[in-house]
Amino acid sequence: MNKTKVGIINVTGYAGVELARLLHQHPQVELTSVTGRSAAGQKLGKVFPHLAGIDLTIETELDEVDLVFSAMPHQESAKEVITLLDRGIKVVDISADFRLKDATEYQNWYSFTHPAPQLLKQAVYGLTELYRSQVASARLVANPGCYPTGAILALAPVVKEGLIEPDIIIDSKSGVSGAGRTLSLRTHFSEVNEDVTAYALDGHRHLPEIVQELKLLRPEQPLSVTFVPHLIPMTRGILTTCYAPLASGKVAAGKKAAEELRQLYLDFYKDEPFVKVVESPPHTKHTWGNNLCLIHPTIDPRTGRLIVISCLDNLVKGAAGQAVQNMNLMLGLPETTGLEALAIYP
Ligand SMILES: NC(=O)c1ccc[n+]([C@@H]2O[C@H](COP(=O)([O-])OP(=O)(O)OC[C@H]3O[C@@H](n4cnc5c(N)ncnc54)[C@H](OP(=O)(O)O)[C@@H]3O)[C@@H](O)[C@H]2O)c1
């Protein structure tokens, strides 16, 4: 049987190499073409020895393929995506360039004028758990950001059901690979090791994405969201803790409340292969290298406040794994194909 040919634009970043790893073990597609700027002309396995089993050369241009993943930085990605769509090629864009529906937000948050605002309507936000049928028929999927994936999945059930007051705090901690492979002082070993810090307190670029998607779940409810990301000394993983006051009278009182809440999450995600509602606070290590988002909802018995903790691997469910999940749907394959790997431990 002929396998679907897929390519990666910008295989030399962390999202790109993780895609190559996952696509290599995918039984229904063949990775036939990869591009990269700095390493063009070199064998993929020479630049990234852990990918030595893939016999490909990093090129400047893609060969003919049926579907492409763009793992370019924002603004650069949009240019590539527009050309690919004109050639009739399906695209999963891992950058932020097609995630926001309002083109003016790109000026506000990313400091560029969007080159194709008409495509923002067409692009499907690739959070499969919320947009499964739209992803299946999309020609352009905007793969969600790593922080938004954990935050939206953690909050979707209670926002949709109107169970919380619209005053939400999202506190996230990310490993350093979330900042990409490009060198910067901020991510040097001696700066990050033995250190934890908050950043982007005046507004992180993932905030408008989180707000956009939560609002779409319950348009009639105004939302006030504070999102504070933190950088912590580990390679992969995002742990997100969300807090919000419960809306009065919507959830049973006392011990029953936490049970009711847990049941709501179990029902909401009952058919989801990559979202697991867990009984105790999850560890990022439980998702290392796999496509799961683990969620633990509970209620602080002293204040009655909702607490929901989620965790995922930023390079898998937060990037490359979710992109493969979207590709599977776009190609009519079972959603879990090539993504069944368990987490690596310890
Ligand atoms: N890291 C994550 O956890 C994560 C999660 C979700 C989404 N994303 C998104 O995925 C995309 C890639 O992120 P990443 O973390 O993989 O980044 P990265 O590791 O920093 O890779 C960026 C790569 O982009 C290339 N590059 C930089 N500027 C370029 C330009 N102007 N034109 C062409 N290529 C350029 C560089 O490759 P060369 O040196 O070979 O030119 C660099 O290796 C971004 O849009 C990011 O927002 C990342």
The ligand as a MOL file (V3000), in Angstrom:
LIG
                    3D

  0  0  0     0  0            999 V3000
M  V30 BEGIN CTAB
M  V30 COUNTS 48 52 0 0 0
M  V30 BEGIN ATOM
M  V30 1 N 9.0830 24.4630 21.6070 0
M  V30 2 C 7.8350 24.1840 21.8950 0
M  V30 3 O 7.5300 23.6020 22.9540 0
M  V30 4 C 6.7220 24.5810 20.9630 0
M  V30 5 C 5.4350 24.1780 21.2720 0
M  V30 6 C 4.3790 24.5310 20.4360 0
M  V30 7 C 4.6260 25.3030 19.3170 0
M  V30 8 N 5.8970 25.7130 19.0360 0 CHG=1
M  V30 9 C 6.0910 26.5250 17.8280 0
M  V30 10 O 6.8270 25.7730 16.8840 0
M  V30 11 C 7.6170 26.6510 16.0790 0
M  V30 12 C 9.0600 26.2120 16.1810 0
M  V30 13 O 9.3930 26.2930 17.5410 0
M  V30 14 P 10.6350 25.5500 18.1490 0
M  V30 15 O 10.4840 25.5610 19.6050 0
M  V30 16 O 10.8650 24.2730 17.4270 0 CHG=-1
M  V30 17 O 11.7070 26.6180 17.7690 0
M  V30 18 P 13.2760 26.5070 17.7570 0
M  V30 19 O 13.6860 25.2030 18.3580 0
M  V30 20 O 13.7970 27.7610 18.3290 0
M  V30 21 O 13.5290 26.4850 16.2180 0
M  V30 22 C 13.4530 27.5790 15.4890 0
M  V30 23 C 14.2240 27.2520 14.2340 0
M  V30 24 O 13.6940 28.1060 13.2660 0
M  V30 25 C 14.6960 28.4250 12.3390 0
M  V30 26 N 14.5310 29.8300 12.0800 0
M  V30 27 C 14.6570 30.8420 12.9400 0
M  V30 28 N 14.3760 32.0040 12.3320 0
M  V30 29 C 14.0610 31.6970 11.0520 0
M  V30 30 C 13.6850 32.4580 9.9350 0
M  V30 31 N 13.5650 33.7780 10.0050 0
M  V30 32 N 13.4220 31.8240 8.7880 0
M  V30 33 C 13.5470 30.4950 8.6970 0
M  V30 34 N 13.9090 29.7110 9.7450 0
M  V30 35 C 14.1560 30.3140 10.8990 0
M  V30 36 C 16.0070 28.0690 12.9580 0
M  V30 37 O 16.5060 27.0210 12.1770 0
M  V30 38 P 17.8630 27.1910 11.3630 0
M  V30 39 O 18.8680 27.5840 12.3900 0
M  V30 40 O 18.0860 25.8680 10.7400 0
M  V30 41 O 17.6460 28.2560 10.3590 0
M  V30 42 C 15.7000 27.5100 14.3290 0
M  V30 43 O 16.3690 26.2850 14.5440 0
M  V30 44 C 7.3960 28.0690 16.6310 0
M  V30 45 O 6.4580 28.7250 15.8490 0
M  V30 46 C 6.8910 27.7990 18.0320 0
M  V30 47 O 6.0710 28.8270 18.5170 0
M  V30 48 C 6.9590 25.3540 19.8220 0
M  V30 END ATOM
M  V30 BEGIN BOND
M  V30 1 1 1 2
M  V30 2 2 2 3
M  V30 3 1 2 4
M  V30 4 1 4 5
M  V30 5 2 4 48
M  V30 6 2 5 6
M  V30 7 1 6 7
M  V30 8 2 7 8
M  V30 9 1 8 9
M  V30 10 1 8 48
M  V30 11 1 9 10
M  V30 12 1 9 46
M  V30 13 1 10 11
M  V30 14 1 11 12
M  V30 15 1 11 44
M  V30 16 1 12 13
M  V30 17 1 13 14
M  V30 18 2 14 15
M  V30 19 1 14 16
M  V30 20 1 14 17
M  V30 21 1 17 18
M  V30 22 2 18 19
M  V30 23 1 18 20
M  V30 24 1 18 21
M  V30 25 1 21 22
M  V30 26 1 22 23
M  V30 27 1 23 24
M  V30 28 1 23 42
M  V30 29 1 24 25
M  V30 30 1 25 26
M  V30 31 1 25 36
M  V30 32 1 26 27
M  V30 33 1 26 35
M  V30 34 2 27 28
M  V30 35 1 28 29
M  V30 36 1 29 30
M  V30 37 2 29 35
M  V30 38 1 30 31
M  V30 39 2 30 32
M  V30 40 1 32 33
M  V30 41 2 33 34
M  V30 42 1 34 35
M  V30 43 1 36 37
M  V30 44 1 36 42
M  V30 45 1 37 38
M  V30 46 2 38 39
M  V30 47 1 38 40
M  V30 48 1 38 41
M  V30 49 1 42 43
M  V30 50 1 44 45
M  V30 51 1 44 46
M  V30 52 1 46 47
M  V30 END BOND
M  V30 END CTAB
M  END
